[in-house]
């Protein structure tokens, strides 16, 4: 699974390589960071956001642009995990009981943030997102809160402080996180050259 910065950059890279006049880019971007809204919308089950499509691939036939972005998010989560396992990323851990999942995706946000050069546009979009009905009965207020939280996270290159702020917000909405541990592990992985190399290569392989 990837975090929000990575999902935007993956999407930009994919759209640049695969121009499609039927894709409305802003809606695609909103869709590609939508599924993780479940982290603040407690009534949602993960299956409702991450098992939406019976087949996860890059075929967007019959989908609107928001749904295409949503499906792309799920594809990237699956493909990223495959890339990391093939690279034996998790074998680099000294303590095999230590979870690297969330720390690694936050570190990847930090490592590749500068690969995108128009964060101001994405921030403006997330601060005023069109409400798109997708049959999940998400209150407009919570929909807007999610995108506003992400917009704030996008304002500068992520570091331990801004990551901590974002994680604490998720925790305040009832998504329990051991924030201190996540940040400590993220900083530990950042010192591992093999691990950081793998994380920076994912973008070139993912789509």
Secondary structure, DSSP 8 states (H G I E B T S, - for coil): ---HHHHHHHHHHHHHHS--TT--HHHHHHHHTTGGGGGT-TT--HHHHHS-SSS-SS--TT--HHHHHHHHHHHHHHHHHHHHHHTTGGGG-SSTTS--HHHHHHHHHHHHGGG---HHHHHHHHHT------SS---HHHHHHHHHHHHHHHTS---HHHHHHHHHHHHHTT----HHHHHHHHHHHHT-HHHHHHHHHHHHH--
